[in-house]
Amino acid sequence: MLTKVKRLFVIKTRFEAYLIIFALALGAMTRGAHYTVEYPGVGGYLLFAATAGAVFLGGAKILDAIRYEREAAATSQDSEG
């Protein structure tokens, strides 16, 4: 039962990754918009850019990890059989 619950939190496909990246981007842009209100001027816009950059870096890492896991699984299957 615990393994079934754990599988819910594993990103298996690129589509799932894109959905998660989209959700992260929505939250980051909302936070960035609040930063521009809270810190008017250049500082707010720099924080806004930092939140956007964090999503770009995190999204790239998620997509790379999916590719790596898929290649590792294919390599292990080739070596077994």
HELIX and SHEET records of a PDB file:
HELIX    1   1 LEU A    2  ARG A    7  1                                   6    
HELIX    2   2 ARG A   14  GLU A   38  1                                  25    
HELIX    3   3 VAL A   42  GLU A   80  1                                  39    
END                                                                             
